[in-house]
Amino acid sequence: MALFDGDGLRDFVAAGEKSPPPVFVGRTEAIADIEAAARRAWKPGESKQGKPGITRILQGAPGAGKSSILAEMEFRSHRAAAPGSPRVLVLSSEWLTSDLPSALAAVSAAGGMNHDEWSKRAGRIHHRISAVGAFGLSLELARSGAKPPDNLIELARAMPATAWNAPLIAAVDEAQNLPAGETMPTAIFLRSIHNATSGLPLTLVLAGLGDTQDRAQKMGLTRGLKLYEVGRLSVEETDELMRGFCRRFGLRADGSEPYLAELAAGAEGWPRHLHFALQALGEEALAADGDLGRISWSAAAKEAAESRLRYYRAQQSPELKATDRLVAAVMRDLRDDMPWSDVVGLIEANAADAPGFRLPDSTTPEAFFRRLVHQGALHEGADGRFHCPIPSFRSFLIDAGERILRRGPTPPPKPDLPEGSPSLF
């Protein structure tokens, strides 16, 4: 049994909701397929490399663990021992949109490093996103005085495929925020990777919300897209996560397995909610010096449940709060795997000229549908149909709207009476 790592656990708890998972489980099929696609794009010594139509999409609701997958892939690429192993460079959609030349410089630096230079970048805490990532790579190139390229074709002229030391996976996080127009520089850059027109050993991965595949197609990325739905972990993966967490921080868990399973059950396998459960467990374990036999499991469960509720409330945008009864009606009538047109039809059928049911000003049913996707209430599956990926979130949205209906109309305020006056009520 490993020694209790109180300092590490304290850092994890202090980092809060945004901390990357201390243990990574599952997602093996998607990661293996992405890495295999990158190897197919790598043809050492040849002047033209790459392979068209091998773009992969990681699509899921908020909190499904998409960013964690990219961070895990990046971490593994730094630890890969074999020369020519795929490298992973995580680029944010905001960076690509606002400063494409800098992002291109990072791509150039990552592909041009030799194996030893790239491996040295593994000096980071396991499964934690380091500040020395893609942005650090671009800064290094900028300090060298080299002019960042303006597009991928220019990059290929300056650094042809024969000068690359490994295939590179360009992974875009928050891809649902990419500009949709086909003529935008960002779209041209992504399309040149998808179509392999630059001749460089590049593979594209887009990670985003439930309409990311639609956004990719609007940028001109069509044939060859492969979608992975990122959702809940299986019971077995959840159990592996909870046990791995205990091993990672040296928690003495003998005899506590049923309590661990019960704590995890409230998360429904959803990665963000499991993270809340681990945060709550970590707080209790710190107070008990790592002995799970002395912690308050009820306190951990209560804190995990309250964290889920706070998260659900934060997911409600002002528009959704103002239309809480409309959202409740739509989510109540939603069937699993409904086509886009049927969900829009539900919105149209339930929208009415009454408080809580009115669509926001200048908002069409189609636009309201897209808001539900962006808030995580709806998710598009690989078959193009929609469902609510988190059952407890669906229940929360229904209850939030119907609670007002159960209370009935608000009574008129009582008039202020002078002190000593007889009450009329």
C-alpha positions as CSV (number, residue, x, y, z in Angstrom):
1,M,0.0,0.0,0.0
2,A,1.4,3.4,-1.0
3,L,2.0,6.0,1.7
4,F,-0.7,8.6,2.2
5,D,0.0,11.5,-0.1
6,G,-1.6,14.3,1.9
7,D,0.1,17.1,0.1
8,G,-1.0,15.7,-3.3
9,L,-4.6,15.2,-2.1
10,R,-4.7,18.7,-0.6
11,D,-3.6,20.1,-4.0
12,F,-6.3,18.2,-5.8
13,V,-9.0,19.3,-3.4
14,A,-7.8,23.0,-3.5
15,A,-7.8,23.0,-7.3
16,G,-11.6,22.5,-7.2
17,E,-13.9,21.7,-10.2
18,K,-11.4,22.7,-12.9
19,S,-8.6,20.3,-11.7
20,P,-7.9,17.5,-14.2
21,P,-8.7,14.0,-13.0
22,P,-5.9,12.5,-10.9
23,V,-6.7,9.1,-12.5
24,F,-7.7,8.5,-16.1
25,V,-9.9,5.5,-17.0
26,G,-11.8,4.4,-20.1
27,R,-12.0,6.0,-23.6
28,T,-9.5,3.4,-24.8
29,E,-11.2,2.8,-28.1
30,A,-11.2,6.4,-29.1
31,I,-7.6,7.1,-28.1
32,A,-6.3,3.9,-29.8
33,D,-8.2,4.8,-33.0
34,I,-6.9,8.4,-33.1
35,E,-3.3,7.2,-32.5
36,A,-3.7,4.6,-35.3
37,A,-5.0,7.2,-37.7
38,A,-2.0,9.4,-37.0
39,R,0.4,6.5,-37.7
40,R,-1.3,6.0,-41.1
41,A,-0.5,9.6,-41.9
42,W,3.2,9.1,-41.1
43,K,5.3,8.0,-44.1
44,P,9.0,8.6,-43.0
45,G,11.2,9.9,-45.7
46,E,8.5,10.6,-48.3
47,S,7.9,14.1,-49.5
48,K,4.2,13.9,-49.4
49,Q,2.6,12.5,-46.2
50,G,-0.7,12.7,-44.4
51,K,-3.9,10.9,-45.2
52,P,-7.2,12.5,-46.2
53,G,-10.5,11.9,-44.3
54,I,-9.2,10.7,-40.9
55,T,-10.5,13.5,-38.7
56,R,-12.0,12.3,-35.4
57,I,-14.6,14.1,-33.4
58,L,-15.0,13.8,-29.6
59,Q,-18.5,15.0,-28.9
60,G,-20.3,15.3,-25.6
61,A,-22.2,17.4,-23.2
62,P,-20.4,19.7,-20.7
63,G,-18.6,17.7,-18.1
64,A,-18.3,14.5,-20.2
65,G,-14.5,14.6,-20.0
66,K,-13.5,15.7,-23.5
67,S,-10.7,18.0,-22.3
68,S,-9.4,15.3,-20.0
69,I,-9.1,12.9,-23.0
70,L,-7.0,15.5,-24.9
71,A,-4.8,16.1,-21.8
72,E,-4.3,12.4,-21.3
73,M,-3.3,11.9,-25.0
74,E,-0.9,14.8,-24.8
75,F,0.6,13.4,-21.6
76,R,1.0,9.9,-23.2
77,S,2.7,11.4,-26.3
78,H,5.4,13.0,-24.1
79,R,6.1,9.6,-22.5
80,A,6.1,7.6,-25.7
81,A,9.5,6.0,-26.0
82,A,9.5,4.9,-29.6
83,P,10.8,7.4,-32.2
84,G,8.0,8.3,-34.6
85,S,5.2,7.9,-32.0
86,P,2.4,10.3,-32.6
87,R,2.7,13.6,-30.8
88,V,-0.3,15.5,-29.5
89,L,-0.7,19.3,-29.5
90,V,-3.8,20.7,-27.9
91,L,-5.0,24.0,-29.4
92,S,-8.0,26.0,-28.1
93,S,-10.6,27.2,-30.5
94,E,-10.1,30.7,-29.2
95,W,-6.4,30.6,-30.0
96,L,-6.9,29.3,-33.5
97,T,-9.5,32.0,-34.2
98,S,-7.6,34.9,-32.7
99,D,-4.0,34.1,-33.5
100,L,-3.7,31.4,-36.2
101,P,0.0,32.3,-37.1
102,S,1.0,31.6,-33.4
103,A,-0.8,28.3,-33.4
104,L,0.8,27.4,-36.7
105,A,4.2,28.2,-35.1
106,A,3.4,25.8,-32.3
107,V,2.5,23.1,-34.9
108,S,5.9,23.7,-36.7
109,A,7.8,23.5,-33.4
110,A,6.1,20.3,-32.3
111,G,6.7,18.5,-35.6
112,G,10.3,19.7,-35.9
113,M,11.6,18.7,-32.4
114,N,13.7,15.5,-32.2
115,H,12.6,12.7,-30.0
116,D,14.7,13.7,-27.0
117,E,13.6,17.3,-27.0
118,W,9.9,16.3,-27.1
119,S,10.3,13.7,-24.4
120,K,11.9,16.3,-22.1
121,R,8.5,18.0,-22.0
122,A,7.2,15.2,-19.9
123,G,8.4,17.0,-16.8
124,R,4.9,17.6,-15.4
125,I,2.7,16.2,-12.7
126,H,0.9,13.1,-13.9
127,H,-2.4,13.9,-15.5
128,R,-2.2,17.6,-14.8
129,I,-2.3,20.1,-17.6
130,S,0.9,22.1,-17.6
131,A,1.3,25.8,-18.6
132,V,4.2,24.7,-20.8
133,G,2.0,23.3,-23.6
134,A,1.2,24.5,-27.1
135,F,1.5,28.2,-26.2
136,G,5.0,27.6,-24.7
137,L,6.1,25.9,-27.9
138,S,5.0,28.9,-30.0
139,L,6.8,31.3,-27.7
140,E,10.0,29.3,-28.1
141,L,9.8,29.6,-31.9
142,A,9.0,33.3,-31.6
143,R,12.1,33.9,-29.5
144,S,14.2,32.3,-32.2
145,G,13.3,35.1,-34.6
146,A,11.5,33.0,-37.1
147,K,8.5,34.4,-38.8
148,P,5.4,32.5,-38.0
149,P,3.7,31.1,-41.1
150,D,0.3,32.5,-42.1
151,N,-1.2,29.2,-43.3
152,L,-0.4,25.5,-43.5
153,I,0.8,25.6,-47.1
154,E,3.4,28.3,-46.1
155,L,4.4,26.1,-43.2
156,A,4.9,23.1,-45.5
157,R,7.2,25.2,-47.8
158,A,9.3,26.3,-44.8
159,M,9.3,22.9,-43.2
160,P,8.5,20.1,-45.6
161,A,7.3,16.6,-44.5
162,T,10.9,15.2,-44.8
163,A,12.0,17.6,-42.0
164,W,9.4,16.3,-39.5
165,N,10.4,13.9,-36.8
166,A,7.0,12.4,-35.9
167,P,3.4,12.6,-36.9
168,L,1.4,15.2,-35.1
169,I,-2.2,15.1,-33.8
170,A,-3.6,18.6,-33.8
171,A,-6.4,18.5,-31.2
172,V,-8.8,21.4,-31.0
173,D,-10.6,21.9,-27.7
174,E,-14.0,23.7,-27.4
175,A,-14.4,23.1,-31.1
176,Q,-18.1,24.1,-31.0
177,N,-16.9,27.7,-30.8
178,L,-15.0,27.6,-34.1
179,P,-16.3,30.0,-36.8
180,A,-18.6,28.1,-39.2
181,G,-17.8,29.9,-42.5
182,E,-15.8,27.8,-45.0
183,T,-13.8,30.9,-46.1
184,M,-12.5,31.7,-42.6
185,P,-8.7,31.2,-42.2
186,T,-9.3,28.8,-39.3
187,A,-11.7,26.7,-41.5
188,I,-9.1,26.7,-44.3
189,F,-6.4,25.5,-41.9
190,L,-8.5,22.7,-40.5
191,R,-9.7,21.7,-43.9
192,S,-6.2,21.4,-45.2
193,I,-5.4,19.0,-42.4
194,H,-8.6,17.0,-43.0
195,N,-8.0,16.8,-46.8
196,A,-4.2,16.3,-46.4
197,T,-3.5,19.0,-49.0
198,S,-0.3,20.3,-47.3
199,G,1.4,16.9,-47.5
200,L,2.3,17.0,-43.8
201,P,1.9,14.1,-41.3
202,L,-1.1,15.8,-39.5
203,T,-4.2,14.3,-38.0
204,L,-7.1,16.5,-36.8
205,V,-9.2,15.9,-33.7
206,L,-12.1,18.2,-32.7
207,A,-13.5,18.0,-29.2
208,G,-16.7,19.9,-28.4
209,L,-20.3,20.0,-27.5
210,G,-23.2,18.2,-29.1
211,D,-23.2,20.2,-32.3
212,T,-19.5,19.9,-33.1
213,Q,-20.1,17.5,-36.0
214,D,-22.5,20.0,-37.5
215,R,-20.0,22.8,-37.0
216,A,-17.3,20.8,-38.7
217,Q,-19.5,20.2,-41.7
218,K,-20.3,23.9,-42.0
219,M,-16.5,24.5,-42.2
220,G,-16.3,22.2,-45.2
221,L,-15.1,19.1,-43.3
222,T,-17.4,16.4,-44.7
223,R,-16.3,13.0,-46.0
224,G,-14.2,10.9,-43.6
225,L,-15.4,12.3,-40.2
226,K,-15.6,9.7,-37.5
227,L,-17.6,10.6,-34.4
228,Y,-17.1,9.3,-30.9
229,E,-19.8,10.1,-28.3
230,V,-18.2,11.0,-25.0
231,G,-20.6,10.2,-22.2
232,R,-20.9,8.3,-19.0
233,L,-18.4,5.8,-17.8
234,S,-19.5,2.2,-17.3
235,V,-20.0,0.6,-13.9
236,E,-16.7,-1.2,-14.3
237,E,-14.8,2.0,-15.3
238,T,-16.4,3.9,-12.4
239,D,-15.2,1.2,-10.0
240,E,-11.7,1.4,-11.6
241,L,-11.7,5.2,-11.1
242,M,-12.7,5.0,-7.4
243,R,-10.1,2.4,-6.6
244,G,-7.5,4.1,-8.7
245,F,-8.1,7.3,-6.8
246,C,-7.5,5.6,-3.5
247,R,-4.3,4.0,-4.8
248,R,-3.1,7.3,-6.3
249,F,-3.2,9.1,-2.9
250,G,-2.5,6.1,-0.7
251,L,-6.0,6.0,1.0
252,R,-6.6,3.0,3.2
253,A,-9.8,1.6,1.7
254,D,-10.0,-1.9,3.1
255,G,-13.7,-2.6,3.9
256,S,-14.8,0.7,2.4
257,E,-15.6,-0.7,-1.1
258,P,-19.4,-0.6,-0.6
259,Y,-19.3,3.0,0.6
260,L,-17.1,3.9,-2.4
261,A,-19.7,2.3,-4.8
262,E,-22.6,4.1,-3.1
263,L,-20.8,7.4,-3.3
264,A,-20.1,6.9,-7.0
265,A,-23.7,5.7,-7.7
266,G,-25.1,9.3,-7.3
267,A,-22.9,10.4,-10.2
268,E,-24.6,8.1,-12.7
269,G,-21.2,7.5,-14.3
270,W,-21.0,11.1,-15.5
271,P,-17.3,12.2,-15.3
272,R,-18.0,15.7,-14.0
273,H,-20.2,14.4,-11.2
274,L,-17.6,11.7,-10.4
275,H,-15.1,14.5,-10.0
276,F,-17.4,16.1,-7.5
277,A,-17.6,12.9,-5.6
278,L,-13.8,12.5,-5.5
279,Q,-13.4,16.1,-4.4
280,A,-15.9,15.5,-1.5
281,L,-14.1,12.2,-0.7
282,G,-10.8,14.0,-0.7
283,E,-11.9,16.6,1.8
284,E,-13.2,13.9,4.2
285,A,-10.0,11.8,3.8
286,L,-7.8,14.8,4.6
287,A,-9.7,15.2,7.9
288,A,-9.1,11.5,8.7
289,D,-5.4,11.4,7.7
290,G,-6.2,9.1,4.8
291,D,-8.1,6.5,6.8
292,L,-11.4,5.9,5.0
293,G,-12.6,3.8,7.9
294,R,-12.9,7.1,10.0
295,I,-14.6,9.4,7.5
296,S,-18.2,10.6,7.3
297,W,-19.5,9.0,4.2
298,S,-22.9,10.8,4.6
299,A,-21.1,14.1,4.6
300,A,-19.2,13.2,1.5
301,A,-22.4,12.1,-0.3
302,K,-24.1,15.3,0.8
303,E,-21.3,17.5,-0.5
304,A,-21.2,15.6,-3.8
305,A,-25.0,16.1,-4.2
306,E,-24.8,19.8,-3.4
307,S,-22.0,20.2,-5.9
308,R,-24.1,18.5,-8.6
309,L,-27.0,20.9,-7.8
310,R,-24.7,24.0,-8.0
311,Y,-23.4,22.8,-11.3
312,Y,-26.9,22.3,-12.7
313,R,-27.9,25.7,-11.6
314,A,-24.8,27.2,-13.3
315,Q,-25.7,25.4,-16.5
316,Q,-28.9,27.3,-16.7
317,S,-28.2,30.4,-18.8
318,P,-30.4,33.5,-18.2
319,E,-32.4,32.5,-21.3
320,L,-33.1,29.0,-19.9
321,K,-34.1,30.4,-16.5
322,A,-36.5,32.9,-18.2
323,T,-38.1,30.0,-20.1
324,D,-38.0,27.4,-17.3
325,R,-41.5,26.1,-17.9
326,L,-41.0,25.8,-21.6
327,V,-37.7,23.9,-21.0
328,A,-39.5,21.6,-18.5
329,A,-42.3,20.9,-21.0
330,V,-39.8,20.0,-23.8
331,M,-37.7,17.8,-21.5
332,R,-40.8,16.1,-20.2
333,D,-42.0,15.2,-23.7
334,L,-38.6,14.3,-25.0
335,R,-38.2,10.8,-26.1
336,D,-34.8,9.1,-26.5
337,D,-33.2,9.4,-29.9
338,M,-35.5,12.0,-31.5
339,P,-34.5,13.6,-34.8
340,W,-33.8,17.3,-34.9
341,S,-37.1,18.2,-36.6
342,D,-39.1,16.4,-33.8
343,V,-37.3,18.2,-31.0
344,V,-37.8,21.6,-32.8
345,G,-41.5,20.5,-33.1
346,L,-41.7,20.0,-29.3
347,I,-40.4,23.5,-28.8
348,E,-42.9,24.9,-31.2
349,A,-45.8,22.9,-29.7
350,N,-45.0,24.0,-26.1
351,A,-44.1,27.6,-26.7
352,A,-47.0,29.9,-25.7
353,D,-47.7,33.5,-24.8
354,A,-47.4,33.0,-21.1
355,P,-44.7,33.6,-18.5
356,G,-42.0,31.0,-18.7
357,F,-43.3,29.6,-22.0
358,R,-42.4,32.5,-24.3
359,L,-39.4,32.2,-26.5
360,P,-36.9,35.0,-25.9
361,D,-37.3,38.0,-28.2
362,S,-36.0,37.4,-31.8
363,T,-35.3,33.7,-30.9
364,T,-36.6,31.0,-33.3
365,P,-37.4,27.5,-32.2
366,E,-34.3,26.4,-34.1
367,A,-32.1,28.9,-32.2
368,F,-33.6,27.8,-28.9
369,F,-32.9,24.2,-29.7
370,R,-29.2,25.1,-30.2
371,R,-29.1,26.7,-26.8
372,L,-30.4,23.5,-25.2
373,V,-27.5,21.7,-27.0
374,H,-24.9,24.2,-25.7
375,Q,-26.2,24.0,-22.1
376,G,-25.9,20.2,-22.2
377,A,-29.6,19.4,-22.1
378,L,-29.5,17.8,-25.6
379,H,-26.8,15.8,-27.2
380,E,-26.5,14.5,-30.8
381,G,-25.6,10.9,-31.2
382,A,-23.6,9.3,-34.0
383,D,-26.9,8.6,-35.8
384,G,-27.8,12.3,-35.8
385,R,-30.6,11.9,-33.3
386,F,-30.9,13.7,-30.0
387,H,-31.4,12.8,-26.3
388,C,-30.6,14.2,-22.9
389,P,-27.3,12.6,-21.9
390,I,-27.6,13.1,-18.1
391,P,-30.9,11.8,-16.6
392,S,-30.5,13.7,-13.3
393,F,-30.0,17.0,-15.3
394,R,-33.2,16.3,-17.2
395,S,-35.1,15.7,-13.9
396,F,-33.6,18.9,-12.5
397,L,-34.8,21.0,-15.5
398,I,-38.3,19.4,-15.4
399,D,-38.6,20.0,-11.7
400,A,-37.3,23.6,-11.9
401,G,-40.1,24.5,-14.3
402,E,-42.9,22.5,-12.8
403,R,-42.1,23.6,-9.2
404,I,-43.4,27.1,-10.2
405,L,-46.6,25.6,-11.6
406,R,-47.1,23.6,-8.4
407,R,-46.8,26.8,-6.3
408,G,-49.5,28.4,-8.3
409,P,-49.9,32.2,-8.9
410,T,-48.1,34.5,-6.5
411,P,-50.6,36.2,-4.1
412,P,-50.9,40.0,-4.1
413,P,-48.7,41.7,-1.4
414,K,-50.4,42.7,1.8
415,P,-50.8,46.4,2.3
416,D,-48.6,48.2,4.8
417,L,-50.8,49.1,7.8
418,P,-49.9,51.6,10.5
419,E,-48.7,50.1,13.7
420,G,-51.6,49.1,15.9
421,S,-54.1,48.9,13.1
422,P,-56.3,45.9,13.0
423,S,-55.3,43.3,10.4
424,L,-57.7,42.7,7.6
425,F,-56.2,39.3,6.8
